[in-house]
């Protein structure tokens, strides 16, 4: 069971699901951040429920601009805003009598892996980091994957979109996923999760601002690996992942100092770690084991 809760970040109301384990507290607590366009009833909610069963107070919430939370433009990726949301979420958790304020960790899945890493690195209140199927974005890797010319072309096109919006044009949206044609997350695999009943949630809509793509290719969340120490970090990743590369997970792990652990799961699709067994159970077990030692 979860309780619907509200807290504020930068004057915006954020909505989350709080789960408190049975037994006498205070308990260690975990804050969650998840996939691009995701909402709290999807991936983060699943992991939050499972880790609450393992004895943690968990908070899965909708970031600003998404789901039930406030903020505009709607469904726009705001990297600095997401980091501020996580800060406010930890402030909220630390004020709860059920939470041990000295034992709070950050767990990120998919795009949230990078956000959780960067957030944990620079917030002294966060004592441990876990990234599951993480996307550890950095502009160097993005430029390398696109070519120098392709990267500049992408920046130019996306900046043109923002210039138009600055001058009063309507916010430009594109589908988050699509069976055919243009989408922010192209291909069969994202559609298999978001485009079907598999991820059905009243808080999710199949659109995202076009300008969100600019945020994805310019943010540097990988840098958090260089600053996480002396906090412990766990990386859990599938051996095959076409959307959040195993090479990126390996780089994040290598750039962290001890104590750290990397766990490779025999998953063949990125979305296997969203909701598919035995992969989710394995990820939860490894997370609970690591946090049991370090949080």
N, C-alpha and C positions, 0 to 999 in steps of 0.2 A: 504494500500500500504506500501511496505517496500523498503528500499534502501540497496543494497549490500555494506558492508563496510569491511575494513581490518584494523587490528591493530596487534601489535607484542607483544609476550611474550617470554622471554628468547631467542630472536633472531628468533623465529618461527613466520610465518605469520598465523594469525587466521582470519577466515572469518565469518561474521555474517550478520544478517538482522536487520537493525535499523528501528524502527517505531516511528514516531513523531506525537503526537495528534494534532488536529486542535486547533486553538486558540492561543492567545499570550502567549509566555513563559516568563521566563524559567519554565519548568515543573519538577515535581519529576520524578525520573527514576528508572527502575528496570532492574537488570541483572538476567539472567535465566541459570539454569543448570538442566539437565534432566536425563532420564533413562539410564541405562547401555546399551552401544552400540548406543544410540540414536543420531540423528542428528537434525539440526535446523529446518528442514522442517516438523518434526514430532510433538512430544508433546510440546516441549518448544515453537515452532513456533505458535502453536494453542493458548496457554496461553498468549504469548506475543502479539498476534493480539487482543485478547479479552481485555487485560488490557490496551493496547494502546487506545482502544475505550473508556475506563474509565478515560482517561486523563493522562496516564503515558507514558513517553518515555521508550521504551522497547528495549532490546538488547538480542536476542537469537542467539547463535553462536555455531560453531562446535569446540569442544575442540581439543587440539592437538592430532594427530594420527587418527582423525576421520573426515569423510566428506570432505569438501573442505580445511580444515586447514592442515598445515604442520605437520611434526613430524614423527618419526619412532621409533619402528616398527609400521606399520600401524595397526589400530584397536587394540591397546594395552591400557589397563586401567592404567593410571599414576596418582595416588592420589595427590602427591605433585605437579605434573605438572598441574593438574586441579585447584588446589588452586591458583597457579601462574597465570593461565589463567584468573581466576575470578578477581584477583588483577589487571591484565592488562586491563580487560574489564571495571572495574570501573575507572581506570585512563583515559581510552579513553572517557568514558561518561562524566567525570568531565571536559573535555576539550571542550565539545560541547556548543555552545551558547544557544541551546534549553533546556539545562539541568540545574536545580538548583543543584550545587555541594554539597550542604548541605542536600539534601533530596534524598538519594539513598538507595534502598532496594535490598535484595537478595531473589529470589524465586527459590525453588528447588522442582522438582517433581521426585518421585521414588528415585533412587540412588542419584539424585541431591539434595534431601531433606537433606541428611546428609552432603553433601559438602557445601550447602548453609548455614547450621547451623554452621559448623566449621569455614567457611570463615567469616561469619558475626560476630562471637564471637571475632575474633582476628584482624579485620580490623576496625579501628576507623571511617573510612569514610562511612561505611555501618551503616545505622540508624535503620533498621528493618529487620526481618527475617520472611519468610513464607515457610512452608513445606507442600506439597500436596502429599498424598499417599506416604510419605517419608520412605526411608530405612535408619535407623540411625545405621549404622554398628558399631559394636565393637567386638573385638576378644573374649571377655568373653562370649557373647551370641552365637557367632559362635562355640566356643569350647563346650559350654553346649549343643547345638543342635546336635553336631556331636559325642559327647563323647570324653574323653581325648585321647583315643587310635586312634579314627577315625581322630581327628584333627592332631595328630602327623603324621599319615600315609599320610594325604593330604599334609601336609607341606613337608614331605620327597619326595613324588612323584613330586610335583611342583618344588621343589628345584633341583631335578635331571634334570628336563626339562631346568631350567635356567643354570645349570652347562654345559649342552650340548651346549646351545646357547653361553655361555661364551667361549667355546672352538671352536667355529666356525660353529656349526651345524645350519641348517636353523631354522628360527623361527617356532615354533610349533603352528598350528592353529586348532581350532575346530569350528563347526557351532555355531552361536549364538542361533538359534532355530532349531528344527527339528520335523517333524511329528512323526518320529520313530528314535530310537537310541540315541547316545550321543549328547548332546548339552550343551552349557554354561547355557542356560535358558531352562530347560526341561519342558515338559508338554504341554497340549493342549492350555492353556491360552496364554502363550507368543507367540506360533505359530499362534494363532488366530489373533494377532495383527501384528507381524513382518513377518510372513510367508505368508501373503496374501496382496492383493491390498490395504487393509485398511491403511497400513503405507507406501505405495510405495513412494520412494524417490531415485533420482539418486545418492545421496551421501551416501546411506546406503548399506552395503554388509553383507551377512549372514555368517560372520566369526568374530572371536575374538581370540586373542592370548590365548593359554592355561595358560600362566603365569598370565593373568589377574585374574584368579580365586584366585591365591595367594594374590593378592592385596585386593580382596573382603573380604577374611577371616582374614586378618591381620590389615586392616585399623581401626582406632578408630575415627569416626566422631561424635559419641554420646557425647564425651567429650565437644563438643561445647556447649551443653546445660548447663554445669556447669559454663561457662564463658560468656554467652550471656548478662547477666545483666550488665547495666541497660537498655539495648535495648529491645524493645518489640518483642515478638515472637508469631506467629500464627501457630497452627498445624491443618491441615484439613485431615481427614482420613476416609476411609470406615469402616463400622462396621464389615465387613468380608473381609479379605485380606490374601490370602494364600502365598503371595510373600513378602510383606512388612508388618510385623505383627502389628496388632492393639496394642499389648502389647509393642512393641518398640516405637510406637507413644506416648502411655501413659507414658512410662518411660521418653522419651525426654521432654514431657510437664511437668511432675512432677519435673524434675531436673532443669527446668528453673525457674527463679524468675519473679515476676511481673515487668512490665505488660505483661500478656500472656493470650492466649485464645486457647481452643481446640474445634473443631467442628467435630461432627460425622455425616457422611452422610450415607444414607441408600443404600450404594453400596455393591454389593455382589461379585464383581470381582475386582481385582487390576486394570485391564485395563479399567474398567468403567470410571476411572478418567483420562484416556488418551484422550478419544474422544467421550464419550457417554453422551447423554442428559437424564435426567436433571442434571446429576452429575457434568459435567464440568461447567455449568452455576451456579450451587450452589457454587462450589469452587471459581469461579471468583467473584461472588457476595460477599462471605464472605471475600475474600482477599481484594477487593476494599473497603469494609466497614471497615475492620481492619486498612488498610493503610491510609484510609481517617481520621481516628482518631489519628494515631500515626506517620505518615511520613510527 
